[in-house]
Amino acid sequence: MSVKLHDTVLVMDFGGQYSHLIARRIRECEVYSELLPWNTEINQIRAKKPKAMVLSGGPASVNDQNAPRCHADIFNLGIPVLGICYGLQLMVDTFGGKIDRPPAKEYGRTKVHFDDRTDLFKGLGTESICWMSHADSAKDLPEGFEATAHSKYSRYAALKGKKRLLFGVQFHPEVVHTERGMEIIRNFLFEIAKCRPTWKMTPFAEETISEIRRTVGRERVLCAVSGGVDSTTTAALVSRAVGDQLMCIFVNHGLLRKGEPEQVRDILRRMKLKTIYVDASERFIQRLKGISDPEEKRRIIGEEFAKVFTEVAREHGKYEWLAQGTLYPDVIESAQTGSPASRIKTHHNVAGLPAWIEFRLIEPLRSLYKDEVRRVAATLGVPDAITARHPFPGPGLAVRILGEVTEEKLTICREASDIVEEELRAAGTYDRVWQAFAMVGDDLAVGVLGDERRLGHVVTVRIVESIDGMTADWARLSDDLLSRISDRITNEVGNVTWVAYAVSSKPPSTIEPC
């Protein structure tokens, strides 16, 4: 889908934990947004013809010697700019104001008083609870700026340029704890930037199908399908675009969930998608022997997938294109956006593909988040059995097994995860959570099995709630449900003595363990 058809708001990422959340909130307002690293060249920014820009928060201080600074010309583009937290501080510093450490830091829910309710805070009343998370704050404003809000410890909790379309807030409107945050974002988008709310998923599907048809022409496409919503939606889009020129390939790498090969093949048949099934379990498991490093596992799996695709293409005729369900979070977390931030993990279908692969890639979902993909899937009639499934990583159980992948750990991980899903469904909780699974490593703990003292594996259950997978919180389940899950795993899965429950949120953790 050509984003040129839509107003674009660029979010400059200064390393803040909520940067991607800003982009998501803007898209929730049906305005296209894109996340860019803070050091993006000004010519690249101009080429995108943004309607507005947002400067994210970040962990640095503008007073640090090596503080990240975007190109100063972004303030001269004649478009509205909103600085959030660090973004406000950077704006103040750039125009000659002063940033300092106040007597008291502000973290968490904070009452903010709105002194100017003509634009950014239009319709909000005189005060509201906002989420603060900062050590620095503005001490002196630059010439041409004025305060528009204050809090107990921040004299300049918000500001704006008197003659420029420059705005700043010290708090985080993108965080749900800011009670009127979405209204503030809408005011910026629609009252100030005059954006059009055109980023909708039904037109996205129609435009993407046309774009694929134009791009592919009469050439043939191989589509990697795993049975997840991303790859299946990709296949549905490409099928609508090129019909019989598409061949789906479903590779069983031996790292799938219990019963998954049969379930996926049945769904693809019902969707009438031509599919080649390849059972490559043995070769994948063999390649992973002795490999403990998670990044190396992902690289090996990505490379092996590419080999299988190439072999199938040669065996069944010439395929010029490879379609896959790459998402925007995959690109961000694989550090493929040019971001100076550290790579979180290599997604097998992004940085994991080898350079020698001969296919040209079709990635129609590359600009979307997971919840947006589900909306596209619904417009295409993708079955609920696909759209309602929990996300499953391309490398499969290999990234839920800490250390080397062994047959024993594979069995434990597969069987324990199936129990987790069964119990969540029985409790009516499966559809309420984002993802649920079990993971296992090399740690052993003493247990009593058959009245004997034995060392067995520790299984950790991970169940999280999320909207888009970029942030997540651990699910607060009832003691009874957790107890049933634990009892079944220790009783039904061989050589497991302990069951733990992961209570880490993302960030600082990730959802998948590796």
Beta strands, then each sheet from edge to edge (+ up, - down):
strand 1: 8-13
strand 2: 32-37
strand 3: 52-55
strand 4: 81-84
strand 5: 98-100
strand 6: 106-114
strand 7: 127-134
strand 8: 137-140
strand 9: 145-151
strand 10: 158-161
strand 11: 166-169
strand 12: 221-224
strand 13: 246-252
strand 14: 275-279
strand 15: 321-323
strand 16: 360-362
strand 17: 435-449
strand 18: 452-465
strand 19: 473-474
strand 20: 496-501
sheet 1: 2+ 1+ 3+ 4+ 11+ 10- 9+ 6- 7+
sheet 2: 5+ 8-
sheet 3: 14+ 13+ 12+ 15+ 16+
sheet 4: 17+ 18- 19+
sheet 5: 17+ 18- 20-
end
